[in-house]
Amino acid sequence: MNAPTLPTAAELEAALRAALAPVQLEVLDESGTHAGHAGARAEGYGTHFRVRIASPRFAGLSRVAQHRLVYDAAQVFVPRGLHALAIETLQLPT
């Protein structure tokens, strides 16, 4: 049985756009900076991501609830090797 392919920033971005309809979104693959850390893989990508996101879905929610929505949308990538997700929820632009 083949191992699943590691997720890409583009795939994570597409999943977040579909689930949260963000007005601002930046997905950065920071896997290469985590070499030697827990969850890091030799490939140097697909394990550690940073997400900066603003979504109308966050209105009235606590930061923890906002982060839960992001984690829920990214959960599908955990079996594929996603190890860490740093989340920065942003205020909607005015």
N, C-alpha and C positions, 0 to 999 in steps of 0.2 A: 504494500500500500504506500503510495506517495505521500510525503508530508505536504500539508497545505502551504501555498505560497504566502510569503509575508505580505501584510497589507502595505499599500502605498498611501502617500499623502493625498493623492487624487481620489482614491477610493474612499478614504475617511471623509474628505471634503464632500464628496457626492452624497454619502450617507447622512451627514449632518445637514446638508442643504435639503434633502428630501424629508427629514424628520422634523427640522426646526425652522425652516424657511428664514434663515438669518438675513439681516440687512447688512451685516458686516461679518466676514469670516476669513480667518487666516489659519492655515494648518501647516505646521513646520515639523519635518522629520528630524529630530535631534538625536537619533540613534547613534550616529557616529561619535558623538561626544560622550557616550556612556560605555565605551569599550572597557571591558574588565569589570563592569558593574553587574549586579544581579539582573537577569533577564536579557542582557545584551547578547547578541549573536555575532558570529564572525562576518556575516554579510554586511554589517554596518548600516542597515536600514530596516524599517518596518517594525521596530519594537518600542521606541520611545518617541512620543509626539507631544507637541505643544499646540493648543487650540486657543485662539482668541476669537470670541464670538459675541455678537449682539443679536438678539432675537425678540420679536414681539411676544413669543411664547414665555419669556421670562418675566413679563409684567406681573408685579405683585408677589413674586416668589422670593423666598429667601435664597441666599447664595448656595446653600446646600441643596435646595430643591432644583435650582438652575443647573448645578453640576450633575445632579442625578439624571436630568433629561439628556445631558451630553453623554454621560456614561451609558445610559440606556441605548442611545443611538449607535454607540461605538461597540457595544457588547458583542456583536457578531464577529468582530475582528480578534477577540481574545483567543479563540481556538486556533487562529492563524498565526499567533505570535505576538500580538499587541501586549506589551508588558506594563507600560506606564503612559499615563495621559495627564499632562499638566494643563489645567483649564483656567483661562482668564475670561470671565464673563464681563462684558462691557455694557455701558449705558447706551441706549439707543441714541443715534445722532438726532440732533434737533434741527 
